[in-house]
Amino acid sequence: MAETGSGLALVGAGSLGQIFSALLAASGQPATLLARPATAARLLAAGSIRLTGVTELSVPVAPAPAPAGTVGVTGDPARLPRGAGLLFTTKGHQLAEAIAAVRAAWPAAGDPDAWAGGVQNGLAKDDQLIAAFGAARVVGAVTITGGQRDPDGTVVLTSRGGTYLGEFPRGISARVEAAVAALNAAGLPAEAAADIQSVLWSKAANAVGVFGVSVLTRLVGPRMMRRPDLARAYLALIREVDAIARAYDVRMGDYINFPIKSYLDRTDEQNIAYFSSRPFIPGAPGSREILPSMTQDLLAGRPLEVDAVFSDMVARAERAGVPAPRITLVRDLIRGLDPGHYPE
Ligand SMILES: NC(=O)c1ccc[n+]([C@@H]2O[C@H](COP(=O)([O-])OP(=O)(O)OC[C@H]3O[C@@H](n4cnc5c(N)ncnc54)[C@H](OP(=O)(O)O)[C@@H]3O)[C@@H](O)[C@H]2O)c1
């Protein structure tokens, strides 16, 4: 039988799924983690989730439903808690399969409070969630919490980042406030966003710009932004996303680590001077010399989230009749490099 209660549950036991569930459980809050059956079995055999990086933590796991202080792990969507907010933490190209598996068993009949959100980069995930669960059940979510997995299974929390949640098309609700409170209590800074579309599009613009330049140059963010040629390429990409956003009546904003409105309001020269003025000591703590996730995936030979980030944006541009030649070129180049599209 599924656990009755509320709180948050995660779908996908990767970096973010393990970080969110471990920190929620460590703060005494309910935390259920739905993993693929083989991964669930592996986690349960390990007995704990180990986090390193900005925190050092080992959090016990047990079959869901688990007692307080423990992450409840399951491979069975029917064991997801009632009344919970379900955050999908799979990669973008894994989302359709994960949604289909969850939708077959969740939400249970008579569970009006259950809702779903996704932390994937890009805008496609909310369309997919709404198509599966209905608009009323979907909350907009954006996170810049940083995590990666070491080969031995240890999860590295590289930055607590920030998470934004908000209702579509706009507004804040009791369920959003409750989820924001839960994340903050877990030590994951979170905010309720009255205009989540602005946050989503601003993050999507940053993803198109950062991944577009970094995947094709294999440079870390701070290094590429200090090269005027590459800063101009980033800015050209986010200006194209801005034109598409405007066609959908969305305005960019300034958010933690992606102050897109400020970048758009300044000239390229002003931005280049700003990027160059930021202190950056390679290798020093806080220098954040970490490759963007899509570049990490490229170098590790993993499939890229190119369709969720680039192809979806090109499709939105085409539907709105807005030219997006730069994003289209970058989409083609990155798809051409993608092991997911062209396995060796
Ligand atoms: N990591 C970050 O710093 C960060 C920051 C902001 C946004 N994001 C976005 O957040 C998403 C997740 O990133 P991540 O780094 O956490 O990815 P990740 O480490 O690759 O984790 C994805 C997890 O999803 C699991 N999964 C795949 N299909 C599934 C299914 N059908 N049912 C259950 N679980 C399934 C995978 O399971 P297996 O292990 O069994 O293969 C994997 O553990 C991405 O879209 C990323 O762009 C990440």
PDBQT file of the ligand as one rigid body, heavy atoms in Angstrom, charges set to zero:
ROOT
HETATM    1  N1  LIG A 401      22.824  18.096 -11.965  1.00  0.00    +0.000 N 
HETATM    2  C1  LIG A 401      22.677  19.393 -11.982  1.00  0.00    +0.000 C 
HETATM    3  O1  LIG A 401      23.549  20.116 -11.503  1.00  0.00    +0.000 OA
HETATM    4  C2  LIG A 401      21.441  20.011 -12.603  1.00  0.00    +0.000 A 
HETATM    5  C3  LIG A 401      21.149  21.366 -12.337  1.00  0.00    +0.000 A 
HETATM    6  C4  LIG A 401      19.991  21.922 -12.873  1.00  0.00    +0.000 A 
HETATM    7  C5  LIG A 401      19.167  21.155 -13.675  1.00  0.00    +0.000 A 
HETATM    8  N2  LIG A 401      19.491  19.851 -13.926  1.00  0.00    +0.000 N 
HETATM    9  C6  LIG A 401      18.602  19.059 -14.767  1.00  0.00    +0.000 C 
HETATM   10  O2  LIG A 401      17.986  18.095 -13.936  1.00  0.00    +0.000 OA
HETATM   11  C7  LIG A 401      17.822  16.867 -14.638  1.00  0.00    +0.000 C 
HETATM   12  C8  LIG A 401      18.466  15.748 -13.833  1.00  0.00    +0.000 C 
HETATM   13  O3  LIG A 401      19.857  15.967 -13.786  1.00  0.00    +0.000 OA
HETATM   14  P1  LIG A 401      20.841  14.987 -13.013  1.00  0.00    +0.000 P 
HETATM   15  O4  LIG A 401      22.188  15.585 -13.110  1.00  0.00    +0.000 OA
HETATM   16  O5  LIG A 401      20.286  14.683 -11.659  1.00  0.00    +0.000 OA
HETATM   17  O6  LIG A 401      20.744  13.688 -13.955  1.00  0.00    +0.000 OA
HETATM   18  P2  LIG A 401      21.299  12.224 -13.693  1.00  0.00    +0.000 P 
HETATM   19  O7  LIG A 401      22.319  12.229 -12.598  1.00  0.00    +0.000 OA
HETATM   20  O8  LIG A 401      21.630  11.623 -14.999  1.00  0.00    +0.000 OA
HETATM   21  O9  LIG A 401      20.021  11.480 -13.107  1.00  0.00    +0.000 OA
HETATM   22  C9  LIG A 401      18.923  11.082 -13.881  1.00  0.00    +0.000 C 
HETATM   23  C10 LIG A 401      18.355   9.857 -13.187  1.00  0.00    +0.000 C 
HETATM   24  O10 LIG A 401      17.069   9.566 -13.747  1.00  0.00    +0.000 OA
HETATM   25  C11 LIG A 401      16.928   8.185 -13.681  1.00  0.00    +0.000 C 
HETATM   26  N3  LIG A 401      15.892   7.700 -14.592  1.00  0.00    +0.000 N 
HETATM   27  C12 LIG A 401      15.930   7.685 -15.921  1.00  0.00    +0.000 A 
HETATM   28  N4  LIG A 401      14.782   7.156 -16.416  1.00  0.00    +0.000 NA
HETATM   29  C13 LIG A 401      14.035   6.815 -15.344  1.00  0.00    +0.000 A 
HETATM   30  C14 LIG A 401      12.749   6.196 -15.190  1.00  0.00    +0.000 A 
HETATM   31  N5  LIG A 401      12.014   5.837 -16.245  1.00  0.00    +0.000 N 
HETATM   32  N6  LIG A 401      12.286   5.984 -13.930  1.00  0.00    +0.000 NA
HETATM   33  C15 LIG A 401      13.018   6.340 -12.861  1.00  0.00    +0.000 A 
HETATM   34  N7  LIG A 401      14.241   6.930 -12.944  1.00  0.00    +0.000 NA
HETATM   35  C16 LIG A 401      14.734   7.158 -14.177  1.00  0.00    +0.000 A 
HETATM   36  C17 LIG A 401      18.288   7.619 -14.043  1.00  0.00    +0.000 C 
HETATM   37  O11 LIG A 401      18.327   6.350 -13.521  1.00  0.00    +0.000 OA
HETATM   38  P3  LIG A 401      19.499   5.271 -13.667  1.00  0.00    +0.000 P 
HETATM   39  O12 LIG A 401      20.553   5.724 -12.695  1.00  0.00    +0.000 OA
HETATM   40  O13 LIG A 401      18.824   4.019 -13.275  1.00  0.00    +0.000 OA
HETATM   41  O14 LIG A 401      19.948   5.325 -15.104  1.00  0.00    +0.000 OA
HETATM   42  C18 LIG A 401      19.210   8.612 -13.358  1.00  0.00    +0.000 C 
HETATM   43  O15 LIG A 401      19.566   8.139 -12.078  1.00  0.00    +0.000 OA
HETATM   44  C19 LIG A 401      18.443  17.086 -16.006  1.00  0.00    +0.000 C 
HETATM   45  O16 LIG A 401      17.445  17.383 -16.946  1.00  0.00    +0.000 OA
HETATM   46  C20 LIG A 401      19.356  18.281 -15.819  1.00  0.00    +0.000 C 
HETATM   47  O17 LIG A 401      19.500  19.065 -16.989  1.00  0.00    +0.000 OA
HETATM   48  C21 LIG A 401      20.600  19.262 -13.389  1.00  0.00    +0.000 A 
ENDROOT
TORSDOF 0
